[in-house]
Amino acid sequence: MIATEKHEYLKSCELFAALSDDVIEKIASRCGLRECAAGEVLFHEGDHGDTIFFIVTGKIEIYKGDDASPTVIAVLEPPDFFGEMAVLSEGIRTTSCRAKTAVTMLFLKQKAIRLLIQTIPNVAFGLFKVLIHRLKQTNDYLLALQE
């Protein structure tokens, strides 16, 4: 993925859409690229986590439990991102994650994300918005289990 493709992808993400091209360019220059085959586990619940991932192509499964009999919490696809909870908290993954299909992702390390949050408030508000949405989904899921 070349720099202009990274730039265009990041500009299409709700989290970064309001940012200037100069800022997007700086973020793109810090992004790494990772590809995974279908079924590949990216991390397990309890692992150390210092990376946030942005899905460019493919689908990711977020789950609890072991690999053999997981409880799938979410299936994410472009332009979703994940991994923010470990990056923003104690650095411990709260769920497991694997590629449901072949996946291409951009990623940012914790240091870059924290710098973005400190210098660009819109990034922090975007992350809060996603976290609140995911908390609401979890609450809805728990209520459905009680019925």
HELIX and SHEET records of a PDB file:
HELIX    1   1 ALA A    3  SER A   12  1                                  10    
HELIX    2   2 ASP A   21  ARG A   30  1                                  10    
HELIX    3   3 GLU A   84  LEU A   88  1                                   5    
HELIX    4   4 GLN A  110  THR A  119  1                                  10    
HELIX    5   5 PRO A  121  GLN A  146  1                                  26    
SHEET    1   A 4 GLY A  32  CYS A  36  0                                        
SHEET    2   A 4 VAL A 103  LYS A 109 -1                                        
SHEET    3   A 4 THR A  51  THR A  57 -1                                        
SHEET    4   A 4 PHE A  81  PHE A  82 -1                                        
SHEET    1   B 4 VAL A  41  PHE A  43  0                                        
SHEET    2   B 4 SER A  96  ALA A  99 -1                                        
SHEET    3   B 4 ILE A  60  LYS A  64 -1                                        
SHEET    4   B 4 THR A  71  LEU A  76 -1                                        
END                                                                             
